[in-house]
Every structure is written in C-alpha cells, then in structure tokens.
Amino acid sequence: MSSATKTKDHKVIRKWIEERKGRPSIVRSTGDNGRKGGLLRIDFGEQEQELEPIDWDEFFEIFDDNGLAFLHQDKADGGGLSRFNKFVADDGK
C-alpha cells in the first residue's frame, strides 16, 4: 500500500489538485456545522454531491481558518497518479 503525506503548504496542495484536473469546491449546505465556510472538497468532475466551485483564495481561507491539513497520496499502488485525499485536523505533526 502506498503511503500518504500530510501538508499545510498551499503551493503543494494546489499543484497536487491541478495535476489531477481537480478544482476547489465546497459543500455549502454544511456551513452551519460549526466550521466556517462549509465542507471543503475537491471536484474531479464526477457526480458525487452538490459541489459549488470556489476560487483558490476562498479555498485556502477556509482551509486555514479551520486549522486543516491535507492528507494525500501521490501514487496509487499500480503506479499511476492517486486521487486519494482527505482534509484532516492539523495536529501539529
């Protein structure tokens, strides 16, 4: 199994997302769950949920305001680009 990497670096996050043809998005209906701005997601163009596109500035404002880190995998087990990602609480590690 390939390992995952955690980062808060905006440049690394944006590069990873754009290399996979993803776009920053949000699930606005979750905005009142105690988190500012709603739930962040990456839209890879697949029908999943009601995603609303947002710009990179808003994406990283929500990311930082909620103390998040980006957990991601660069390569899949088969060697191709992996889309595995998850927004997690930044525990300082």
N, C-alpha and C positions, 0 to 999 in steps of 0.2 A: 504494500500500500504506500502511495506517495505521501510525503509529509506536507503539512500545511504551515504557512508562515503568517505571523500576526504583525501588522504595521499600523501606524497612525500617519505615515508620510503621505501627504496629499499627492505628490508627483508620482509616487509608486502606485498608489491606488488608481489614479486616473489613467495611467499608462496600462495597467493590468486590464481595466474595464474596456478601454478603447481598443486594445489588441484583440479583444473577443467580440468586438462590434456591439458592446453594451452601451446603454445610456442611463444616466442617473434618473431615478424615479422615486415616487413616494406613494404610499397608500394613505391618502388624506383622511379617510374615514376613521383612522386610528389616532387622530390628533389629540383626542381627549383621554388618552390612556396614561397621562402623566408625563409623557415625553413631549418636548417642544417640537412642533412641526409635523408630527406623524411618523410613520414607519418607513425607513429607507429601504429601497430595493434597487436591484439592477435589472433593467429591462433588456432582455436579449431578443426581443421581437416575438416571443412565444406567448400564446394565450394562457395566462395564469390567473391574474387577478385584475381588478380595476386599478391600473397604474396610471399615475399622472406624471408626465415628464417634467423635470425641473432642471435649472441650469446648474453648472458646477459650483457657483458661489453659494447658492441656497443649499445644495447638497452638503458641502463641507461646513457650512454654518450649523446645520442640524447635526451633522456628524460630531463636530467639536462641542457644541452646546450640550449634547447628551453623553459626553465622555466615552465615545465609542472607539473601538479598534476594528480593523478589517482583517479577518482571518480568510486566507485564500490559498489555493493550491495552484502552482504553475503548470505542472504536467500531470496528465492522467496516467493511470497505471500502464496503458497501452503506448504511452509516449507522446500523444497529441496534447494540444492545449486543454487544460482543465477549466471548467467554469465553476468549480466548487468555490463558494464564498459564503461568508456569514458575518454579520455585524454583531460584535460581542462587546461586553463592558470592558473598558480598559482597566486592567488590574495592576498596571504599572510594570509588568514584566516584559 
